[in-house]
Amino acid sequence: MIKIGILGDIGSGKSYIAKNFGYPVFNADEEVGKLYKKDKKIFYKLKKILPKYFFSFPVNKHNILNAILDDKKNLGKIVKIVHFEIKKKLKIFFKKNKNKKIVIIDIPLLLENKINDKNYILIFVNSKKSDIIKRLYKRTNFNKKLFKKFKKIQLPLDYKKKRSNYIIKNNFTKNSVKLEIKKILKKVINERNSLRY
């Protein structure tokens, strides 16, 4: 199984790129949403460390927002709890897709939380800053203060680029994205095949 990890800036279109590969995708944001709605264990863990913000189940995203905006240390505490569960979900995802040739991993803090291993093929999504800003401001739930706090816990983009095996240009047009993905997949599969012999 080839594991492809998607890296990039907030709002660069990582999930959009991941979906366009046409292979099973592990989307951490979706999984976190499910945890908040369905996992009481997460609620109790959050309530234990931040009782001021978490008092009823399911976990309300506004409470998370308030906790992070009140104190930047709270973001680290929440991420630690959530990513522990995400790692478990990822193992289940790998088991479920063990017969698939390729899987795509879309986790915002993939390198920061040391979720990837040395076998991952890392692809950096390169988008114009102006396109990113436009897209972020279109989001109904966009919060500038929250965005700045998340940026602070991320590794520098130059470092992520250097760590990546491939860079994909994302101009948010489906045809060019599909073309870029096709080229990268061809290289990835050829390289993997050549390692076997």
C-alpha positions as CSV (number, residue, x, y, z in Angstrom):
1,M,0.0,0.0,0.0
2,I,1.3,3.4,-1.0
3,K,0.5,6.1,1.6
4,I,0.4,9.6,0.3
5,G,0.3,12.5,2.8
6,I,-1.0,15.9,1.7
7,L,0.8,19.0,3.1
8,G,0.2,22.7,2.6
9,D,-0.9,26.0,4.0
10,I,-4.3,26.6,5.7
11,G,-6.8,27.2,2.8
12,S,-4.4,25.9,0.1
13,G,-7.0,23.3,-1.0
14,K,-5.4,20.1,0.6
15,S,-8.8,18.4,0.9
16,Y,-9.8,19.4,-2.7
17,I,-6.5,17.9,-4.0
18,A,-6.9,14.7,-1.8
19,K,-10.4,14.0,-3.2
20,N,-9.2,14.4,-6.8
21,F,-6.8,11.5,-6.5
22,G,-9.6,9.0,-6.8
23,Y,-8.3,6.8,-4.0
24,P,-9.6,6.3,-0.4
25,V,-9.0,9.5,1.6
26,F,-8.6,9.8,5.4
27,N,-9.9,13.3,6.1
28,A,-9.0,14.2,9.7
29,D,-11.3,17.3,9.8
30,E,-14.3,15.1,9.0
31,E,-13.2,12.5,11.6
32,V,-12.7,15.2,14.2
33,G,-16.3,16.4,13.5
34,K,-17.6,12.9,14.1
35,L,-15.6,12.6,17.3
36,Y,-17.2,15.8,18.7
37,K,-20.7,14.6,17.8
38,K,-20.5,10.9,18.7
39,D,-17.6,10.2,21.1
40,K,-18.5,10.9,24.8
41,K,-14.9,9.9,25.8
42,I,-13.6,12.9,23.9
43,F,-16.1,15.1,25.7
44,Y,-15.1,13.9,29.1
45,K,-11.4,14.3,28.4
46,L,-12.0,17.9,27.2
47,K,-14.2,18.6,30.2
48,K,-11.6,17.3,32.5
49,I,-8.8,19.7,31.3
50,L,-11.0,22.6,30.3
51,P,-14.2,22.5,32.5
52,K,-14.9,26.2,32.0
53,Y,-15.7,25.5,28.3
54,F,-17.1,22.0,28.0
55,F,-20.3,21.2,30.0
56,S,-22.6,19.3,27.6
57,F,-22.5,16.6,25.0
58,P,-22.1,16.7,22.0
59,V,-19.1,19.0,21.9
60,N,-20.0,22.4,20.5
61,K,-17.5,23.9,18.1
62,H,-18.3,27.4,19.6
63,N,-16.9,26.1,22.9
64,I,-13.7,25.0,21.2
65,L,-13.4,28.3,19.5
66,N,-13.9,30.2,22.8
67,A,-11.4,28.0,24.6
68,I,-8.7,28.6,21.9
69,L,-9.4,32.4,21.6
70,D,-9.3,32.8,25.4
71,D,-5.9,31.2,25.8
72,K,-3.5,30.0,23.1
73,K,-2.3,27.1,25.4
74,N,-5.7,25.6,25.2
75,L,-5.2,24.9,21.5
76,G,-2.3,22.6,22.3
77,K,-4.3,20.8,25.0
78,I,-7.2,20.2,22.6
79,V,-5.0,19.1,19.7
80,K,-3.2,16.6,22.0
81,I,-6.5,14.9,23.0
82,V,-8.0,14.9,19.5
83,H,-4.9,13.7,17.7
84,F,-4.5,10.7,20.1
85,E,-7.9,9.6,18.8
86,I,-7.2,10.5,15.2
87,K,-4.1,8.2,15.3
88,K,-6.4,5.3,16.3
89,K,-8.9,6.1,13.6
90,L,-6.1,6.2,11.0
91,K,-5.0,2.6,12.0
92,I,-8.6,1.5,11.4
93,F,-8.6,3.2,8.1
94,F,-5.4,1.4,7.0
95,K,-6.8,-1.9,8.1
96,K,-10.1,-1.3,6.2
97,N,-8.1,-0.3,3.0
98,K,-5.3,-2.8,3.3
99,N,-5.9,-4.2,-0.2
100,K,-6.0,-0.8,-1.9
101,K,-2.9,0.2,-4.0
102,I,-2.9,3.8,-2.7
103,V,-4.5,5.7,0.2
104,I,-4.5,9.5,0.7
105,I,-3.9,11.0,4.1
106,D,-5.4,14.5,4.7
107,I,-4.4,15.6,8.2
108,P,-3.7,19.3,8.9
109,L,-0.9,18.7,11.4
110,L,0.6,15.6,9.8
111,L,4.3,16.5,10.4
112,E,3.7,18.6,13.5
113,N,2.2,15.6,15.4
114,K,4.6,13.1,13.9
115,I,1.8,11.0,12.4
116,N,3.6,10.2,9.2
117,D,6.3,7.5,9.0
118,K,9.3,7.3,6.6
119,N,7.3,5.3,4.1
120,Y,4.8,8.1,3.4
121,I,5.1,9.9,0.1
122,L,4.6,13.6,0.9
123,I,2.9,16.0,-1.6
124,F,2.9,19.7,-0.9
125,V,0.0,21.7,-2.3
126,N,1.3,25.0,-3.6
127,S,-1.3,27.8,-4.0
128,K,-1.1,31.5,-4.6
129,K,-1.4,33.5,-1.4
130,S,-4.0,35.7,-3.0
131,D,-6.1,32.6,-3.9
132,I,-5.8,31.3,-0.3
133,I,-6.9,34.6,1.3
134,K,-9.9,34.8,-1.1
135,R,-11.0,31.3,-0.3
136,L,-10.5,31.8,3.5
137,Y,-12.6,34.9,3.5
138,K,-15.4,33.0,1.7
139,R,-15.7,30.5,4.5
140,T,-18.7,31.2,6.7
141,N,-16.8,30.1,9.8
142,F,-13.6,32.0,9.1
143,N,-12.1,33.6,12.1
144,K,-8.9,35.7,11.7
145,K,-7.7,35.3,15.3
146,L,-8.2,31.6,15.2
147,F,-6.4,31.4,11.8
148,K,-3.3,33.2,13.4
149,K,-3.3,30.9,16.3
150,F,-3.3,27.8,14.1
151,K,-0.5,29.3,11.9
152,K,1.7,29.6,15.0
153,I,1.5,25.9,15.8
154,Q,2.3,24.9,12.2
155,L,5.8,24.2,10.9
156,P,7.2,26.7,8.3
157,L,5.9,26.2,4.8
158,D,9.4,26.1,3.4
159,Y,10.3,23.3,5.7
160,K,7.2,21.4,4.6
161,K,8.1,22.0,0.9
162,K,11.6,20.6,1.5
163,R,10.3,17.5,3.3
164,S,7.9,16.8,0.4
165,N,8.6,14.3,-2.4
166,Y,6.5,16.3,-4.9
167,I,4.9,19.7,-5.2
168,I,1.5,20.1,-6.8
169,K,0.3,23.5,-8.1
170,N,-3.2,24.2,-7.2
171,N,-5.0,26.9,-9.2
172,F,-8.4,25.5,-8.2
173,T,-9.4,24.5,-11.7
174,K,-10.3,20.8,-11.9
175,N,-8.7,20.0,-15.3
176,S,-5.2,21.3,-14.4
177,V,-5.4,19.7,-10.9
178,K,-6.4,16.3,-12.5
179,L,-3.5,16.6,-14.9
180,E,-1.0,17.4,-12.1
181,I,-2.2,14.5,-10.1
182,K,-2.0,12.1,-13.0
183,K,1.7,13.1,-13.6
184,I,2.5,12.6,-9.9
185,L,0.7,9.3,-9.6
186,K,2.6,8.0,-12.7
187,K,5.9,8.9,-11.1
188,V,5.0,7.5,-7.7
189,I,3.9,4.1,-9.1
190,N,6.9,3.9,-11.4
191,E,9.3,4.7,-8.5
192,R,7.6,2.1,-6.2
193,N,7.7,-0.5,-9.0
194,S,11.4,0.2,-9.6
195,L,12.2,-0.3,-5.9
196,R,10.7,-3.8,-6.1
197,Y,13.3,-5.0,-8.6
